[in-house]
């Protein structure tokens, strides 16, 4: 069984990465007595050279050689092709400007758009279980947070959910961003509040990430 874990954070060992490692742990623990063949591909998007959709529409060309696939030949072409029939996918998304960051947005365009026909038909090869973790500075009591949820829900339901499966979703708020807050211009966030959140809430977030991995592994066994 094969799973893809997509890390779109430029910081490989920070919050998003730690959460994804817990997802991996949950998948492995759930499957250890079920199968000896478990492959988990951890992809760090900032290691790769690629673009978002180029609007060539070859993926929608009738009887064309690339129908339902992305023809762009770059670092993610083979990854996208393999992901179409894998057993589960998890995305780790740092949130920039109230949305997933550009690296993941471009990747999801390339993953979903070829199998998003302009017609009421389903051309997806496999509807595998999915998960997405959002890592963000904003607190849940911020008046703007409902807008964030609207953006995330639209991504999950109208794109990922339509093409593949509505993903399990974990929103990790008020994360600790800097190693040393005194080095940066920053009057919006209270470092002590962030530190307390890191010590009290982040362990719970890690547990939820682990549970996401468990659920994805269990769902994949049903496919």
C-alpha positions as a Markdown table, in Angstrom:
| # | Residue | x | y | z |
|---|---|---|---|---|
| 1 | Unk | 0.0 | 0.0 | 0.0 |
| 2 | Unk | 1.3 | 3.4 | -0.9 |
| 3 | Unk | 0.7 | 6.8 | 0.6 |
| 4 | Unk | 1.8 | 10.3 | -0.3 |
| 5 | Unk | 2.5 | 13.0 | 2.4 |
| 6 | Unk | 2.9 | 16.4 | 0.8 |
| 7 | Unk | 4.7 | 19.0 | 2.8 |
| 8 | Unk | 4.4 | 22.5 | 1.4 |
| 9 | Unk | 6.3 | 24.2 | 4.1 |
| 10 | Unk | 9.7 | 25.7 | 3.4 |
| 11 | Unk | 10.7 | 24.8 | 6.9 |
| 12 | Unk | 11.2 | 21.1 | 6.9 |
| 13 | Unk | 11.5 | 20.5 | 10.7 |
| 14 | Unk | 9.0 | 23.0 | 12.0 |
| 15 | Unk | 5.2 | 22.9 | 12.8 |
| 16 | Unk | 3.8 | 21.5 | 9.6 |
| 17 | Unk | 6.5 | 18.9 | 9.3 |
| 18 | Unk | 6.0 | 17.7 | 12.9 |
| 19 | Unk | 2.3 | 17.4 | 12.3 |
| 20 | Unk | 2.8 | 15.4 | 9.1 |
| 21 | Unk | 5.3 | 13.1 | 10.9 |
| 22 | Unk | 2.5 | 12.2 | 13.3 |
| 23 | Unk | 0.2 | 11.4 | 10.4 |
| 24 | Unk | 2.8 | 9.0 | 9.1 |
| 25 | Unk | 3.1 | 7.5 | 12.5 |
| 26 | Unk | -0.6 | 6.9 | 12.7 |
| 27 | Unk | -0.7 | 5.3 | 9.3 |
| 28 | Unk | 2.2 | 3.0 | 10.1 |
| 29 | Unk | 0.8 | 2.0 | 13.5 |
| 30 | Unk | -2.6 | 1.2 | 12.0 |
| 31 | Unk | -1.2 | -1.0 | 9.2 |
| 32 | Unk | 1.6 | -2.8 | 11.0 |
| 33 | Unk | -0.4 | -5.9 | 11.7 |
| 34 | Unk | -2.4 | -5.6 | 8.4 |
| 35 | Unk | 0.2 | -5.7 | 5.8 |
| 36 | Unk | 4.0 | -5.9 | 5.4 |
| 37 | Unk | 4.0 | -3.7 | 2.3 |
| 38 | Unk | 3.6 | -0.1 | 3.4 |
| 39 | Unk | 5.3 | 2.7 | 1.4 |
| 40 | Unk | 5.0 | 6.3 | 2.5 |
| 41 | Unk | 6.5 | 9.0 | 0.2 |
| 42 | Unk | 7.2 | 12.2 | 1.9 |
| 43 | Unk | 7.4 | 15.0 | -0.7 |
| 44 | Unk | 8.9 | 18.4 | 0.2 |
| 45 | Unk | 7.5 | 20.8 | -2.4 |
| 46 | Unk | 10.2 | 23.4 | -1.9 |
| 47 | Unk | 12.8 | 20.8 | -3.1 |
| 48 | Unk | 11.1 | 20.7 | -6.5 |
| 49 | Unk | 10.9 | 22.8 | -9.6 |
| 50 | Unk | 7.4 | 23.1 | -11.0 |
| 51 | Unk | 4.6 | 25.5 | -11.9 |
| 52 | Unk | 0.8 | 25.6 | -11.5 |
| 53 | Unk | -1.6 | 24.8 | -14.3 |
| 54 | Unk | -0.5 | 26.3 | -17.6 |
| 55 | Unk | -4.0 | 26.3 | -19.1 |
| 56 | Unk | -3.0 | 24.2 | -22.1 |
| 57 | Unk | -6.2 | 22.2 | -21.8 |
| 58 | Unk | -4.6 | 19.1 | -23.3 |
| 59 | Unk | -6.0 | 17.2 | -20.3 |
| 60 | Unk | -9.5 | 17.9 | -21.6 |
| 61 | Unk | -8.8 | 17.3 | -25.3 |
| 62 | Unk | -11.3 | 14.7 | -26.8 |
| 63 | Unk | -9.5 | 11.4 | -27.5 |
| 64 | Unk | -6.2 | 13.3 | -26.9 |
| 65 | Unk | -3.1 | 11.4 | -25.7 |
| 66 | Unk | -3.1 | 13.4 | -22.4 |
| 67 | Unk | -6.8 | 13.2 | -21.6 |
| 68 | Unk | -7.3 | 13.2 | -17.8 |
| 69 | Unk | -3.6 | 13.7 | -17.1 |
| 70 | Unk | -1.2 | 16.6 | -17.0 |
| 71 | Unk | 1.3 | 16.7 | -19.9 |
| 72 | Unk | 3.7 | 19.3 | -18.3 |
| 73 | Unk | 7.1 | 17.6 | -18.0 |
| 74 | Unk | 8.7 | 18.9 | -14.8 |
| 75 | Unk | 9.7 | 17.6 | -11.3 |
| 76 | Unk | 6.2 | 16.7 | -10.3 |
| 77 | Unk | 5.0 | 14.9 | -13.4 |
| 78 | Unk | 5.8 | 11.4 | -12.3 |
| 79 | Unk | 4.7 | 12.1 | -8.7 |
| 80 | Unk | 1.2 | 13.2 | -10.0 |
| 81 | Unk | 0.9 | 10.2 | -12.2 |
| 82 | Unk | 1.7 | 7.8 | -9.3 |
| 83 | Unk | -0.6 | 9.6 | -6.9 |
| 84 | Unk | -3.6 | 9.0 | -9.1 |
| 85 | Unk | -3.7 | 5.3 | -7.9 |
| 86 | Unk | -2.1 | 5.5 | -4.5 |
| 87 | Unk | -3.9 | 4.5 | -1.3 |
| 88 | Unk | -4.0 | 7.8 | 0.6 |
| 89 | Unk | -2.8 | 11.4 | 0.4 |
| 90 | Unk | -2.1 | 14.0 | 3.1 |
| 91 | Unk | -1.3 | 17.6 | 2.6 |
| 92 | Unk | 0.5 | 19.9 | 5.1 |
| 93 | Unk | -0.4 | 23.5 | 4.3 |
| 94 | Unk | 1.1 | 26.6 | 6.0 |
| 95 | Unk | -1.5 | 29.4 | 5.6 |
| 96 | Unk | -0.3 | 32.6 | 4.0 |
| 97 | Unk | -2.8 | 35.5 | 3.4 |
| 98 | Unk | -5.8 | 33.5 | 4.6 |
| 99 | Unk | -5.2 | 30.5 | 2.2 |
| 100 | Unk | -2.9 | 27.6 | 1.6 |
| 101 | Unk | 0.5 | 28.8 | 0.4 |
| 102 | Unk | 1.3 | 29.1 | -3.3 |
| 103 | Unk | 3.4 | 26.0 | -3.5 |
| 104 | Unk | 0.5 | 23.8 | -2.5 |
| 105 | Unk | -2.0 | 25.7 | -4.5 |
| 106 | Unk | 0.0 | 25.2 | -7.7 |
| 107 | Unk | 0.5 | 21.5 | -6.8 |
| 108 | Unk | -3.3 | 20.9 | -6.3 |
| 109 | Unk | -4.1 | 22.7 | -9.5 |
| 110 | Unk | -1.9 | 20.2 | -11.3 |
| 111 | Unk | -3.2 | 17.2 | -9.4 |
| 112 | Unk | -6.9 | 18.0 | -9.6 |
| 113 | Unk | -7.6 | 20.0 | -12.8 |
| 114 | Unk | -6.8 | 17.1 | -15.3 |
| 115 | Unk | -9.4 | 15.0 | -13.6 |
| 116 | Unk | -11.9 | 17.9 | -13.2 |
| 117 | Unk | -13.9 | 17.6 | -16.5 |
| 118 | Unk | -16.2 | 20.4 | -17.7 |
| 119 | Unk | -19.0 | 17.8 | -17.6 |
| 120 | Unk | -21.0 | 15.9 | -15.1 |
| 121 | Unk | -18.9 | 12.8 | -15.4 |
| 122 | Unk | -16.4 | 11.1 | -13.1 |
| 123 | Unk | -13.0 | 10.3 | -14.7 |
| 124 | Unk | -11.0 | 9.9 | -11.5 |
| 125 | Unk | -9.1 | 6.6 | -11.5 |
| 126 | Unk | -9.3 | 6.1 | -7.7 |
| 127 | Unk | -11.1 | 7.9 | -4.9 |
| 128 | Unk | -8.6 | 7.4 | -2.1 |
| 129 | Unk | -8.9 | 8.9 | 1.4 |
| 130 | Unk | -7.3 | 12.2 | 1.9 |
| 131 | Unk | -6.3 | 14.6 | 4.7 |
| 132 | Unk | -5.2 | 18.2 | 4.9 |
| 133 | Unk | -3.6 | 20.1 | 7.9 |
| 134 | Unk | -3.6 | 23.8 | 8.0 |
| 135 | Unk | -0.9 | 25.5 | 10.1 |
| 136 | Unk | -1.6 | 29.2 | 10.8 |
| 137 | Unk | -0.9 | 32.1 | 13.1 |
| 138 | Unk | -4.5 | 33.3 | 13.4 |
| 139 | Unk | -6.5 | 32.5 | 16.6 |
| 140 | Unk | -10.0 | 31.0 | 16.4 |
| 141 | Unk | -11.5 | 34.1 | 18.2 |
| 142 | Unk | -10.2 | 36.4 | 15.5 |
| 143 | Unk | -13.1 | 38.1 | 13.7 |
| 144 | Unk | -11.6 | 37.1 | 10.4 |
| 145 | Unk | -11.3 | 33.4 | 11.1 |
| 146 | Unk | -14.8 | 32.5 | 9.7 |
| 147 | Unk | -13.5 | 33.7 | 6.4 |
| 148 | Unk | -10.6 | 31.4 | 6.6 |
| 149 | Unk | -13.0 | 28.5 | 7.2 |
| 150 | Unk | -15.0 | 29.5 | 4.1 |
| 151 | Unk | -11.9 | 29.3 | 2.0 |
| 152 | Unk | -10.8 | 26.0 | 3.4 |
| 153 | Unk | -14.3 | 24.5 | 3.0 |
| 154 | Unk | -14.5 | 25.5 | -0.6 |
| 155 | Unk | -11.1 | 23.8 | -1.4 |
| 156 | Unk | -12.1 | 20.6 | 0.4 |
| 157 | Unk | -15.6 | 20.3 | -1.0 |
| 158 | Unk | -15.6 | 21.8 | -4.4 |
| 159 | Unk | -12.1 | 20.6 | -5.6 |
| 160 | Unk | -10.5 | 17.9 | -3.5 |
| 161 | Unk | -13.9 | 16.4 | -2.6 |
| 162 | Unk | -15.3 | 16.5 | -6.1 |
| 163 | Unk | -12.2 | 15.0 | -7.8 |
| 164 | Unk | -11.1 | 12.5 | -5.1 |
| 165 | Unk | -12.6 | 12.4 | -1.6 |
| 166 | Unk | -13.6 | 15.1 | 0.9 |
| 167 | Unk | -10.5 | 15.2 | 3.1 |
| 168 | Unk | -10.1 | 14.9 | 6.8 |
| 169 | Unk | -9.3 | 18.4 | 8.0 |
| 170 | Unk | -7.2 | 19.7 | 10.9 |
| 171 | Unk | -6.8 | 23.4 | 11.6 |
| 172 | Unk | -3.9 | 24.2 | 13.9 |
| 173 | Unk | -4.2 | 27.8 | 15.1 |
| 174 | Unk | -2.0 | 30.4 | 16.9 |
| 175 | Unk | 1.2 | 28.5 | 16.1 |
| 176 | Unk | 4.6 | 29.5 | 17.4 |
| 177 | Unk | 6.3 | 31.1 | 14.4 |
| 178 | Unk | 9.7 | 32.5 | 15.3 |
| 179 | Unk | 12.6 | 31.0 | 17.3 |
| 180 | Unk | 13.2 | 34.5 | 18.8 |
| 181 | Unk | 10.4 | 37.0 | 18.6 |
| 182 | Unk | 12.6 | 39.8 | 19.8 |
| 183 | Unk | 14.4 | 39.8 | 16.4 |
| 184 | Unk | 11.4 | 40.7 | 14.3 |
| 185 | Unk | 8.9 | 43.6 | 14.0 |
| 186 | Unk | 5.9 | 42.0 | 15.5 |
| 187 | Unk | 3.2 | 43.8 | 17.6 |
| 188 | Unk | 0.2 | 41.6 | 16.6 |
| 189 | Unk | 1.2 | 38.5 | 18.5 |
| 190 | Unk | 2.0 | 38.0 | 22.1 |
| 191 | Unk | 5.1 | 35.7 | 22.5 |
| 192 | Unk | 4.0 | 34.4 | 25.9 |
| 193 | Unk | 0.6 | 33.5 | 24.6 |
| 194 | Unk | 2.2 | 31.7 | 21.7 |
| 195 | Unk | 4.5 | 29.9 | 24.0 |
| 196 | Unk | 1.6 | 28.7 | 26.2 |
| 197 | Unk | -0.2 | 27.5 | 23.1 |
| 198 | Unk | 2.8 | 25.6 | 22.0 |
| 199 | Unk | 3.1 | 23.9 | 25.3 |
| 200 | Unk | -0.6 | 23.1 | 25.9 |
| 201 | Unk | -2.4 | 23.0 | 22.6 |
| 202 | Unk | 0.2 | 21.8 | 20.1 |
| 203 | Unk | 0.6 | 18.4 | 21.8 |
| 204 | Unk | -3.2 | 17.9 | 21.3 |
| 205 | Unk | -2.8 | 19.0 | 17.6 |
| 206 | Unk | -0.1 | 16.4 | 17.2 |
| 207 | Unk | -2.5 | 13.8 | 18.6 |
| 208 | Unk | -5.2 | 14.8 | 16.2 |
| 209 | Unk | -2.7 | 14.5 | 13.3 |
| 210 | Unk | -1.9 | 11.0 | 14.5 |
| 211 | Unk | -5.6 | 10.2 | 14.6 |
| 212 | Unk | -5.9 | 11.5 | 11.0 |
| 213 | Unk | -3.3 | 9.0 | 9.9 |
| 214 | Unk | -5.2 | 6.2 | 11.7 |
| 215 | Unk | -8.4 | 7.2 | 9.9 |
| 216 | Unk | -6.8 | 7.4 | 6.5 |
| 217 | Unk | -5.2 | 4.0 | 6.9 |
| 218 | Unk | -8.5 | 2.4 | 8.1 |
| 219 | Unk | -10.4 | 4.0 | 5.2 |
| 220 | Unk | -7.8 | 2.8 | 2.7 |
| 221 | Unk | -8.2 | -0.8 | 3.8 |
| 222 | Unk | -11.9 | -0.5 | 2.8 |
| 223 | Unk | -11.1 | 0.5 | -0.8 |
